[in-house]
Amino acid sequence: FSYKLPEENEIIQAYAADLSTYFNENIVAFITGTRSLDEWDSYINTLESLNVSEVIKVHQAAVDRRTNVD
């Protein structure tokens, strides 16, 4: 059962693929050292430009609803 509202699922669908790709490519680069940790702020700024805050809000709202139901 999903605690996400239809409009929240639309937000996730709109942003999740780009965020996932960017995250997966960069986390490996940071771990392997092919991307310097000096670039961390740039990485975070790009995540913000890809609407990571909106996706986090959706997931938090779903958790809050689930917590209030259980």
Z-matrix of the N, CA and C atoms (Angstrom, degrees):
N
C 1 1.450
C 2 1.521 1 109.10
N 3 1.305 2 115.31 1 134.74
C 4 1.464 3 120.40 2 -179.95
C 5 1.516 4 110.09 3 -102.45
N 6 1.297 5 115.44 4 134.92
C 7 1.457 6 120.85 5 176.66
C 8 1.523 7 111.60 6 -94.25
N 9 1.328 8 116.59 7 8.87
C 10 1.462 9 120.36 8 178.66
C 11 1.515 10 110.32 9 -86.96
N 12 1.304 11 115.36 10 139.71
C 13 1.447 12 121.60 11 176.32
C 14 1.524 13 109.58 12 -78.91
N 15 1.334 14 118.23 13 157.60
C 16 1.473 15 119.97 14 -179.29
C 17 1.528 16 113.24 15 -53.61
N 18 1.313 17 117.29 16 -41.91
C 19 1.467 18 119.53 17 -179.84
C 20 1.533 19 111.50 18 -68.42
N 21 1.323 20 116.66 19 -28.38
C 22 1.461 21 119.89 20 176.40
C 23 1.529 22 110.66 21 -72.06
N 24 1.321 23 116.27 22 -38.24
C 25 1.464 24 119.44 23 175.96
C 26 1.523 25 110.97 24 -62.57
N 27 1.315 26 116.93 25 -35.12
C 28 1.467 27 120.85 26 177.16
C 29 1.525 28 110.91 27 -63.63
N 30 1.325 29 116.84 28 -40.34
C 31 1.468 30 120.95 29 177.88
C 32 1.523 31 109.78 30 -62.25
N 33 1.306 32 116.23 31 -46.72
C 34 1.464 33 119.99 32 179.97
C 35 1.523 34 110.51 33 -61.90
N 36 1.320 35 117.15 34 -45.40
C 37 1.467 36 120.55 35 179.34
C 38 1.518 37 111.47 36 -61.67
N 39 1.314 38 117.11 37 -34.96
C 40 1.460 39 120.53 38 -177.73
C 41 1.527 40 112.33 39 -70.13
N 42 1.318 41 117.66 40 -33.07
C 43 1.463 42 120.39 41 -171.12
C 44 1.521 43 115.75 42 -115.42
N 45 1.308 44 118.41 43 -22.09
C 46 1.462 45 121.29 44 -169.45
C 47 1.523 46 114.06 45 -62.64
N 48 1.303 47 118.95 46 -40.41
C 49 1.468 48 120.20 47 -176.94
C 50 1.523 49 111.36 48 -63.01
N 51 1.335 50 117.07 49 -48.06
C 52 1.466 51 120.21 50 179.29
C 53 1.523 52 111.56 51 -63.62
N 54 1.326 53 116.01 52 -42.13
C 55 1.463 54 119.47 53 178.97
C 56 1.526 55 111.28 54 -63.36
N 57 1.296 56 116.76 55 -44.00
C 58 1.456 57 120.86 56 -178.88
C 59 1.523 58 110.86 57 -62.65
N 60 1.316 59 116.89 58 -45.75
C 61 1.460 60 120.67 59 179.00
C 62 1.520 61 110.96 60 -61.01
N 63 1.330 62 116.49 61 -48.37
C 64 1.467 63 120.78 62 -178.49
C 65 1.526 64 110.48 63 -62.43
N 66 1.319 65 116.23 64 -45.50
C 67 1.461 66 120.82 65 179.90
C 68 1.526 67 110.52 66 -60.10
N 69 1.334 68 116.88 67 -51.99
C 70 1.459 69 120.71 68 -175.89
C 71 1.529 70 112.25 69 -61.45
N 72 1.311 71 117.19 70 -41.30
C 73 1.461 72 120.36 71 179.25
C 74 1.526 73 111.48 72 -65.69
N 75 1.307 74 116.27 73 -40.58
C 76 1.464 75 119.41 74 -174.03
C 77 1.511 76 113.77 75 -83.96
N 78 1.309 77 118.79 76 -33.58
C 79 1.463 78 119.14 77 -179.66
C 80 1.527 79 109.64 78 -63.65
N 81 1.319 80 116.84 79 -39.01
C 82 1.462 81 120.59 80 176.37
C 83 1.523 82 109.79 81 -64.36
N 84 1.320 83 117.09 82 -42.38
C 85 1.465 84 120.76 83 -179.93
C 86 1.528 85 111.06 84 -62.96
N 87 1.327 86 117.43 85 -40.75
C 88 1.467 87 119.65 86 178.06
C 89 1.532 88 110.95 87 -67.10
N 90 1.315 89 116.62 88 -41.60
C 91 1.467 90 120.13 89 -178.50
C 92 1.525 91 111.37 90 -66.55
N 93 1.316 92 116.61 91 -43.25
C 94 1.466 93 119.96 92 -177.48
C 95 1.519 94 113.16 93 -81.09
N 96 1.323 95 116.73 94 -10.80
C 97 1.454 96 120.26 95 178.41
C 98 1.515 97 114.49 96 87.47
N 99 1.328 98 117.13 97 5.28
C 100 1.464 99 118.32 98 176.95
C 101 1.523 100 111.48 99 -76.78
N 102 1.309 101 116.21 100 -13.22
C 103 1.466 102 121.59 101 170.76
C 104 1.524 103 107.11 102 -125.19
N 105 1.307 104 115.66 103 128.84
C 106 1.458 105 121.96 104 -176.45
C 107 1.530 106 111.24 105 -74.11
N 108 1.318 107 115.39 106 144.92
C 109 1.465 108 119.21 107 175.12
C 110 1.527 109 111.71 108 -66.17
N 111 1.329 110 117.19 109 -13.91
C 112 1.462 111 120.66 110 173.59
C 113 1.535 112 110.82 111 -63.98
N 114 1.321 113 116.72 112 -17.17
C 115 1.459 114 121.97 113 -179.57
C 116 1.527 115 112.61 114 -95.23
N 117 1.320 116 117.13 115 7.56
C 118 1.466 117 121.16 116 -176.34
C 119 1.533 118 111.81 117 -58.10
N 120 1.321 119 117.96 118 -44.75
C 121 1.468 120 120.13 119 -179.35
C 122 1.526 121 111.29 120 -61.78
N 123 1.309 122 116.84 121 -38.70
C 124 1.461 123 121.09 122 176.71
C 125 1.527 124 110.44 123 -64.14
N 126 1.313 125 116.39 124 -40.88
C 127 1.467 126 122.15 125 176.57
C 128 1.525 127 110.63 126 -58.95
N 129 1.315 128 116.40 127 -48.57
C 130 1.467 129 121.21 128 -180.00
C 131 1.531 130 110.33 129 -63.16
N 132 1.315 131 117.57 130 -42.39
C 133 1.468 132 120.78 131 178.43
C 134 1.522 133 111.46 132 -60.86
N 135 1.320 134 116.33 133 -38.95
C 136 1.463 135 119.27 134 177.99
C 137 1.521 136 110.81 135 -67.87
N 138 1.334 137 117.14 136 -40.56
C 139 1.469 138 119.43 137 175.02
C 140 1.520 139 110.64 138 -57.44
N 141 1.313 140 116.56 139 -42.70
C 142 1.473 141 120.11 140 178.31
C 143 1.524 142 110.79 141 -62.42
N 144 1.328 143 117.29 142 -39.76
C 145 1.461 144 119.98 143 179.49
C 146 1.524 145 111.47 144 -68.42
N 147 1.329 146 116.73 145 -21.24
C 148 1.463 147 121.85 146 176.55
C 149 1.533 148 111.50 147 -91.31
N 150 1.323 149 116.87 148 11.78
C 151 1.467 150 124.04 149 173.84
C 152 1.526 151 114.70 150 70.86
N 153 1.327 152 116.83 151 33.81
C 154 1.460 153 119.94 152 178.73
C 155 1.534 154 111.20 153 -60.20
N 156 1.312 155 118.24 154 -33.65
C 157 1.470 156 120.62 155 -179.63
C 158 1.519 157 111.71 156 -63.48
N 159 1.326 158 116.58 157 -37.51
C 160 1.466 159 120.18 158 178.55
C 161 1.526 160 110.87 159 -65.87
N 162 1.310 161 116.59 160 -41.62
C 163 1.458 162 120.76 161 179.80
C 164 1.532 163 110.19 162 -66.29
N 165 1.315 164 116.88 163 -40.78
C 166 1.461 165 120.75 164 176.93
C 167 1.521 166 110.71 165 -61.54
N 168 1.326 167 117.11 166 -42.61
C 169 1.470 168 120.95 167 178.61
C 170 1.524 169 111.38 168 -60.15
N 171 1.322 170 116.82 169 -41.72
C 172 1.466 171 120.92 170 179.20
C 173 1.526 172 110.29 171 -62.41
N 174 1.313 173 116.27 172 -48.39
C 175 1.469 174 119.42 173 -179.97
C 176 1.527 175 111.31 174 -63.78
N 177 1.322 176 117.43 175 -39.03
C 178 1.459 177 120.28 176 178.93
C 179 1.522 178 110.90 177 -65.48
N 180 1.314 179 117.14 178 -40.55
C 181 1.468 180 120.42 179 178.59
C 182 1.527 181 110.56 180 -62.65
N 183 1.335 182 117.01 181 -39.87
C 184 1.463 183 120.53 182 178.30
C 185 1.525 184 110.92 183 -65.63
N 186 1.318 185 116.94 184 -41.70
C 187 1.472 186 120.77 185 177.53
C 188 1.521 187 109.85 186 -63.22
N 189 1.321 188 116.81 187 -43.46
C 190 1.467 189 120.46 188 179.70
C 191 1.530 190 110.96 189 -60.98
N 192 1.330 191 116.31 190 -42.21
C 193 1.467 192 118.99 191 178.87
C 194 1.520 193 110.80 192 -65.63
N 195 1.323 194 117.17 193 -43.16
C 196 1.457 195 120.77 194 179.44
C 197 1.521 196 110.82 195 -62.35
N 198 1.331 197 116.64 196 -40.82
C 199 1.458 198 121.32 197 -179.32
C 200 1.521 199 110.85 198 -65.07
N 201 1.320 200 116.32 199 -36.90
C 202 1.470 201 120.03 200 -179.24
C 203 1.510 202 112.96 201 -76.67
N 204 1.343 203 118.78 202 -16.91
C 205 1.445 204 122.34 203 -179.32
C 206 1.520 205 110.99 204 -90.55
N 207 1.321 206 116.14 205 -41.64
C 208 1.470 207 120.71 206 -175.25
C 209 1.464 208 110.48 207 -66.21
